[in-house]
Every structure is written in C-alpha cells, then in structure tokens.
Amino acid sequence: MICRAKENPILGKKDFPVLHEGFENIGAFNAGAALCGGETVLLVRVAERPVRREGRTLCPVFDPASGKTEVVGFTPEELRGNGDPRVLTVGGKRYLTSISHLHVARSRDGVHFRADPAPLLQAQNEYETFGIEDARVARVEGRYYITFSAASPLGSVVELAVTDDFTTARRVGVLFPPDNKDTALFDRKIGGRYYALHRPSCSCFAKPAIWLAESPDLRCFGMHRFVAGVRPGKWDGARIGAGAPPFLTERGWVELYHGAAEDDRYCMGALLLDRNEPWKVLARSGEPLAEPEAPYERRGFFGNVIFGCGLTREGDAVRLYYGASDESVALLSMTVGDIFSHLGV
C-alpha cells in the first residue's frame, strides 16, 4: 500500500537558513535523495525572495561579475497582466520572483532530518543567474552524480556535479543546452553505455515529453530517443518529465515521473522500461500513482502539486521524497510490488 508519512511535511522553509539579508524563504521542496554513510541524504531546493517593500515587487538576480545577488524592483503598473507567482514578464524580459539553491539535509531514519549549516550548491556562473533547482542524484560506480536545472536569460540548462559525501561537490559543466530540464541518470551502464532521461522543453510542434540520451563517459550525450509524451485529456495531458532516477527490477527499469494537466495540477505516475532497451515502454500508469489530496499538497506557494525528484530503495521498500505545492518536502512509502500492481504487471 502506498502511504504518506504521518510526519508530513517532513521539511519546510523554516528548517533552512536564509542566505541573503532582507530575504525570506518561501519554500523547501523538490529534493533529490541518496543513501550515503548510513544516512538518508536529501538535496533540497530552497527558494528565497526579497521581502517586498515600498509597493514594489522585487526579483533577485545573481551577478557573476560581482558574485552577489542583486535585486530588481517593479511597480504594480509594470506588472499588469502577470498572474503566475513564480515568473514575471516585464518589457519583454522574464524574471523569477525567487532564487533557489541546493541544500543538504541528513537523517538516520529517513523521516526526521537536520539541515547542514550552508548550501552545497548555489548560483555562481552565467547559466545560473536566476538560480539552480530540482536536483536528481544517482550513485554510479561508487560516486554520486547530481543533475540539476539552472535558469538565466540564456535559457534553462541541465548541469552536472559530482560528490563523494555531500559535504563538497565539484561542478562538471552543462550536460544539456536550452531549453532542457528534468534529467535523471541511470545508475549503471546498459550495453556498455550510460543513459539519461531528459526533457527538451521548446518545440513548435510538441509538448514537453520524456526523451532518452546515451553517453560513453557521463559527459557527452547523444543518440537521443523519444520515450513518452503527453496524453491529451488525462492527468498528464499538458507536460511530463522524469522524476527520480530510474531503478532496476527483475521486470525492467521503473521510472516514477511527474505529469501535469492543463490546469497545472501535478501528479506522479510510473513507467516500466525495458531492461536492455530503456527507450521501450512496457507499461505506464493509467491513473496517477499519487495525486494532490492532503492539505499541504493542495495549498501552498503553487498549489495542487506533487513533484518527486528523489527516492531511496532498500530491497523491496521504496521511499519517494517529493515537493508539495512548491513549499515543503513530503514522503510517500511503497513497495516495488505496489508499483507493479499499480501498473498491472
């Protein structure tokens, strides 16, 4: 049975320090997850924004030249027509109303977490001027590979960092150019190649979908293949993307993915991918595996959202750590058998 933790939400904005003076945390959510050194480690997206003052809405922008986060302000007149609390368009330019960084939280039981004193990764280059977000973590050949999205006026890119202990991390570079998001690495080679799920976001013809790429070295990815797209009229009819990194079972690779309908209601579903040809979908959720039902999932900074980026697996037990309403981290527990039953396989 798929169960929500009674402690949910297990992490929130008050559990992390505010990095910038005059800012406030508005959410801690969309966490990558890993088992490391006897602990469950979450790599949490923490979003903060400048406190509104003098009737102006303020947007944070990191300046790579100075290494500081600057603030741009707009009047109500300049903001007419903007309805999304996350994004503003002013004078033909887009801004985010918050800036995010990636902060580690650790737990011995996988439920009760403590945050590290400082973030592991935060904005530091021209690709990250609007922040970094939504980490996925895969343990590949003994090291932890972190994929995350970065946003700037150059577009949304996917970057890669590597760590051994989540105390320090080394950036490798940009894996996928604009516009791309939701990249999740497979944790082992298939036929001598590494693989990643990713989501190209710009198209004149298609809606955001899940694609697969392969690599000889976890650096250069190519040979892209389409995996799964939206299903009009269903819970995943507007956009889909990879959630947590896939994990291997006796029946194939299980991928827990997110899907949104036209009303921006986000749910989680499952894909079963072929063991040796992971671009082939063997089974897919007809209905959501998990959908917004609890108050913390239905109401928040951006409500009606369940968005899972991280999971841990120990034997048959699976824990999915997910963002609830772009505001907090919550936990779903299930078994591999529960997922198979949901898929009808």
C-alpha positions as CSV (number, residue, x, y, z in Angstrom):
1,M,0.0,0.0,0.0
2,I,1.2,3.5,-0.9
3,C,1.3,5.5,2.4
4,R,2.0,9.1,3.3
5,A,4.3,9.6,6.3
6,K,2.3,10.7,9.3
7,E,5.0,13.3,9.9
8,N,4.3,15.0,6.6
9,P,5.5,17.5,5.6
10,I,8.9,16.4,6.8
11,L,10.8,19.6,5.9
12,G,9.8,23.1,5.2
13,K,11.1,26.6,4.7
14,K,11.7,27.2,8.4
15,D,14.2,24.3,8.5
16,F,16.8,26.1,6.4
17,P,18.8,29.4,7.0
18,V,18.1,32.4,4.8
19,L,21.2,33.2,2.8
20,H,20.7,36.9,1.9
21,E,19.9,39.8,4.2
22,G,16.5,41.3,3.5
23,F,15.2,38.0,2.0
24,E,12.8,35.3,3.2
25,N,12.5,31.6,2.5
26,I,9.3,30.8,0.6
27,G,9.8,27.1,0.1
28,A,12.0,24.0,0.6
29,F,10.9,21.3,-1.9
30,N,11.7,19.1,-4.9
31,A,14.5,17.2,-3.2
32,G,17.0,14.7,-4.7
33,A,17.7,11.7,-2.5
34,A,20.5,9.2,-1.8
35,L,21.7,6.7,0.8
36,C,25.2,7.7,2.0
37,G,27.3,6.7,5.0
38,G,24.4,5.2,6.9
39,E,22.2,8.2,6.3
40,T,19.4,9.3,4.0
41,V,20.6,12.5,2.3
42,L,18.2,14.9,0.7
43,L,19.4,17.7,-1.7
44,V,16.6,20.2,-1.2
45,R,15.7,23.1,-3.4
46,V,15.4,26.1,-1.1
47,A,13.8,29.2,-2.7
48,E,14.1,32.6,-1.2
49,R,13.0,36.1,-2.3
50,P,13.5,39.7,-1.3
51,V,10.9,41.0,1.1
52,R,8.5,43.3,-0.8
53,R,8.8,47.0,0.1
54,E,7.5,50.4,-0.9
55,G,4.8,48.8,-3.0
56,R,7.3,47.2,-5.4
57,T,7.7,43.6,-6.3
58,L,11.4,42.6,-6.1
59,C,13.2,39.9,-8.2
60,P,16.6,38.5,-7.3
61,V,19.3,38.2,-10.0
62,F,22.8,36.8,-9.4
63,D,25.6,38.8,-10.9
64,P,28.6,36.5,-11.8
65,A,30.9,39.5,-12.1
66,S,30.4,40.7,-8.5
67,G,29.5,37.3,-7.1
68,K,26.5,39.0,-5.4
69,T,22.7,38.6,-5.8
70,E,21.2,41.9,-6.9
71,V,17.5,43.0,-6.6
72,V,15.4,44.4,-9.4
73,G,12.1,46.1,-8.5
74,F,8.8,46.6,-10.4
75,T,5.8,48.7,-9.7
76,P,2.2,47.4,-9.9
77,E,1.7,49.2,-13.2
78,E,4.7,47.5,-14.7
79,L,3.4,44.1,-13.6
80,R,-0.1,44.3,-15.1
81,G,-1.0,41.0,-16.8
82,N,1.3,38.8,-14.7
83,G,-0.6,36.1,-12.9
84,D,2.0,33.4,-12.2
85,P,3.5,33.9,-8.7
86,R,6.8,32.3,-9.9
87,V,7.5,34.2,-13.1
88,L,7.2,37.8,-14.2
89,T,7.4,39.3,-17.7
90,V,8.3,42.9,-17.9
91,G,9.3,44.8,-21.0
92,G,9.7,41.6,-22.9
93,K,12.1,40.2,-20.4
94,R,11.3,37.3,-17.9
95,Y,12.3,37.2,-14.3
96,L,11.9,34.7,-11.5
97,T,10.4,36.1,-8.3
98,S,12.7,33.9,-6.2
99,I,16.2,32.4,-6.4
100,S,16.9,28.8,-5.4
101,H,19.9,26.9,-4.2
102,L,20.6,23.3,-3.2
103,H,20.9,22.5,0.5
104,V,21.7,19.1,2.1
105,A,19.5,17.6,4.9
106,R,20.5,14.4,6.6
107,S,18.6,11.7,8.5
108,R,19.3,8.4,10.3
109,D,15.7,7.2,9.9
110,G,14.7,8.7,6.6
111,V,12.0,10.7,8.2
112,H,13.5,13.2,10.7
113,F,16.1,15.5,9.0
114,R,18.6,18.1,10.0
115,A,19.9,20.7,7.6
116,D,23.6,21.3,7.0
117,P,24.8,24.8,8.1
118,A,25.4,26.0,4.5
119,P,24.2,25.1,1.0
120,L,26.0,22.5,-1.1
121,L,25.5,24.4,-4.4
122,Q,24.3,27.9,-5.2
123,A,24.4,30.3,-8.1
124,Q,27.9,31.1,-9.3
125,N,28.0,31.4,-13.1
126,E,26.2,33.0,-16.1
127,Y,24.0,30.0,-16.6
128,E,22.6,30.3,-13.0
129,T,21.7,34.0,-12.6
130,F,18.1,33.0,-11.8
131,G,19.2,30.1,-9.5
132,I,19.6,26.4,-9.5
133,E,16.9,23.8,-8.7
134,D,15.3,20.4,-8.7
135,A,18.3,18.1,-8.2
136,R,18.3,14.4,-9.0
137,V,21.0,12.1,-7.5
138,A,22.3,8.8,-9.0
139,R,25.0,6.7,-7.4
140,V,27.1,5.5,-10.4
141,E,30.2,3.3,-9.8
142,G,30.6,4.5,-6.2
143,R,30.2,8.2,-6.7
144,Y,27.1,10.5,-6.5
145,Y,26.2,12.3,-9.7
146,I,23.9,15.3,-9.3
147,T,21.9,16.6,-12.2
148,F,20.1,19.9,-11.7
149,S,18.4,22.7,-13.6
150,A,19.9,26.2,-14.0
151,A,18.0,29.2,-15.2
152,S,19.1,32.5,-16.7
153,P,18.3,34.8,-19.6
154,L,20.3,32.3,-21.7
155,G,17.6,29.7,-21.0
156,S,17.1,26.6,-18.9
157,V,20.0,24.2,-18.9
158,V,20.9,21.0,-17.1
159,E,24.2,20.9,-15.3
160,L,26.2,18.1,-13.6
161,A,28.1,18.0,-10.3
162,V,29.8,15.1,-8.6
163,T,30.3,14.4,-4.9
164,D,31.5,11.6,-2.6
165,D,29.9,12.7,0.7
166,F,27.6,15.7,0.1
167,T,30.0,17.9,2.0
168,T,31.6,19.3,-1.1
169,A,30.7,18.9,-4.8
170,R,32.5,19.6,-8.0
171,R,30.7,21.1,-10.9
172,V,31.4,19.3,-14.2
173,G,29.5,21.5,-16.7
174,V,26.4,21.8,-18.8
175,L,25.1,18.5,-20.0
176,F,22.0,19.7,-22.0
177,P,21.7,23.1,-23.6
178,P,18.5,25.3,-23.6
179,D,15.8,24.5,-23.0
180,N,16.0,21.4,-21.0
181,K,15.0,20.1,-17.6
182,D,14.2,17.0,-15.6
183,T,17.3,15.0,-16.2
184,A,17.8,11.7,-14.4
185,L,20.7,9.4,-14.8
186,F,20.5,5.6,-14.8
187,D,22.7,4.2,-12.1
188,R,24.6,1.7,-14.2
189,K,25.7,1.0,-17.8
190,I,23.4,-0.7,-20.2
191,G,25.2,-2.5,-23.1
192,G,28.4,-0.6,-22.2
193,R,26.8,2.9,-22.3
194,Y,25.5,5.3,-19.8
195,Y,21.9,6.6,-20.1
196,A,19.9,9.6,-19.0
197,L,16.3,10.7,-19.2
198,H,15.8,14.3,-20.1
199,R,13.1,16.7,-21.2
200,P,13.6,19.1,-24.1
201,S,11.1,22.0,-23.4
202,C,11.0,24.1,-26.6
203,S,9.1,22.9,-29.7
204,C,6.7,24.5,-32.2
205,F,5.0,21.1,-32.6
206,A,5.1,19.1,-29.4
207,K,4.5,19.5,-25.7
208,P,7.2,18.7,-23.2
209,A,8.0,14.9,-23.1
210,I,10.5,12.4,-21.8
211,W,13.5,11.6,-24.0
212,L,16.5,9.3,-23.6
213,A,20.1,10.0,-24.4
214,E,23.2,7.8,-24.2
215,S,26.9,8.6,-23.4
216,P,30.3,6.8,-23.3
217,D,31.6,8.9,-20.4
218,L,28.7,10.7,-18.5
219,R,29.8,13.9,-20.2
220,C,28.9,13.8,-23.9
221,F,25.3,12.7,-24.5
222,G,23.7,11.9,-27.9
223,M,21.7,9.3,-29.8
224,H,18.5,10.8,-28.4
225,R,15.3,8.8,-28.5
226,F,11.7,9.7,-27.6
227,V,10.4,7.7,-24.7
228,A,6.9,9.0,-23.6
229,G,4.7,12.0,-24.3
230,V,1.6,13.7,-23.0
231,R,-1.8,12.1,-23.2
232,P,-4.4,14.8,-24.0
233,G,-7.4,14.8,-21.7
234,K,-5.6,12.8,-19.0
235,W,-3.9,13.7,-15.8
236,D,-0.6,14.0,-17.7
237,G,-2.0,15.8,-20.8
238,A,0.0,19.1,-20.7
239,R,3.5,18.1,-19.8
240,I,5.5,15.3,-18.4
241,G,9.1,14.8,-17.2
242,A,11.4,12.4,-15.4
243,G,11.1,12.4,-11.6
244,A,13.5,10.4,-9.6
245,P,16.3,8.4,-11.3
246,P,15.1,5.1,-12.6
247,F,15.9,1.9,-10.7
248,L,16.3,-1.7,-12.0
249,T,14.0,-4.5,-11.1
250,E,13.5,-8.1,-12.4
251,R,10.9,-6.8,-14.8
252,G,12.8,-3.8,-16.1
253,W,13.5,-0.2,-15.2
254,V,11.0,1.6,-13.0
255,E,10.7,5.4,-13.5
256,L,8.5,7.5,-11.3
257,Y,7.6,10.5,-13.4
258,H,5.6,13.7,-13.0
259,G,2.7,14.8,-15.2
260,A,0.6,17.9,-15.3
261,A,-2.8,18.6,-16.7
262,E,-3.9,21.8,-18.5
263,D,-4.9,23.2,-15.1
264,D,-1.3,22.8,-13.8
265,R,-2.3,20.1,-11.4
266,Y,0.8,17.9,-10.9
267,C,0.7,14.2,-10.1
268,M,3.1,11.3,-10.1
269,G,2.9,8.2,-12.3
270,A,5.1,5.2,-13.2
271,L,6.8,3.9,-16.3
272,L,8.2,0.4,-16.8
273,L,11.1,0.5,-19.3
274,D,12.8,-2.5,-21.0
275,R,15.9,-3.7,-19.2
276,N,18.1,-3.7,-22.2
277,E,16.4,-1.1,-24.4
278,P,15.2,1.5,-22.0
279,W,13.6,3.6,-24.7
280,K,10.9,1.0,-24.9
281,V,7.9,1.5,-22.6
282,L,6.5,-1.8,-21.3
283,A,3.8,-0.3,-19.0
284,R,2.5,3.1,-18.0
285,S,0.2,4.5,-15.3
286,G,-3.4,4.8,-16.5
287,E,-4.3,6.9,-13.4
288,P,-1.9,8.7,-11.0
289,L,0.3,6.8,-8.6
290,A,-0.1,9.7,-6.3
291,E,-2.1,12.9,-6.7
292,P,-2.7,16.1,-4.5
293,E,-5.1,15.1,-1.8
294,A,-3.6,16.3,1.6
295,P,-3.9,19.9,2.6
296,Y,-0.1,20.5,2.2
297,E,-0.3,19.2,-1.4
298,R,-3.4,21.2,-2.4
299,R,-2.5,24.5,-0.8
300,G,0.9,26.3,-0.8
301,F,3.0,28.7,-2.8
302,F,1.9,26.9,-6.0
303,G,-0.9,24.6,-5.1
304,N,-2.1,21.2,-6.3
305,V,1.4,19.9,-6.9
306,I,3.1,16.6,-6.1
307,F,6.6,16.6,-7.7
308,G,9.0,13.8,-6.8
309,C,12.7,14.2,-7.6
310,G,14.3,11.7,-5.2
311,L,13.8,8.2,-4.0
312,T,15.6,5.6,-2.0
313,R,15.3,1.9,-2.3
314,E,16.3,-0.8,0.2
315,G,15.2,-4.2,-1.0
316,D,11.5,-4.1,-1.8
317,A,10.9,-0.9,0.1
318,V,10.8,2.4,-1.8
319,R,10.6,5.9,-0.4
320,L,9.7,8.8,-2.7
321,Y,10.6,12.3,-1.5
322,Y,8.5,14.9,-3.2
323,G,7.8,18.6,-3.3
324,A,4.3,19.5,-2.1
325,S,2.8,22.7,-3.6
326,D,6.3,24.2,-4.2
327,E,6.6,24.8,-0.5
328,S,7.6,21.7,1.5
329,V,9.1,18.2,1.3
330,A,6.9,15.2,2.0
331,L,7.3,11.4,1.9
332,L,5.5,8.5,0.3
333,S,6.4,4.9,1.2
334,M,5.6,1.9,-1.0
335,T,7.0,-1.4,-2.2
336,V,8.1,-2.4,-5.7
337,G,5.2,-4.8,-5.7
338,D,2.8,-1.8,-5.1
339,I,4.2,-0.1,-8.2
340,F,3.8,-3.3,-10.3
341,S,0.2,-3.7,-9.0
342,H,-0.5,-0.1,-10.0
343,L,0.9,-0.8,-13.5
344,G,-0.9,-4.0,-13.8
345,V,2.2,-6.1,-14.5
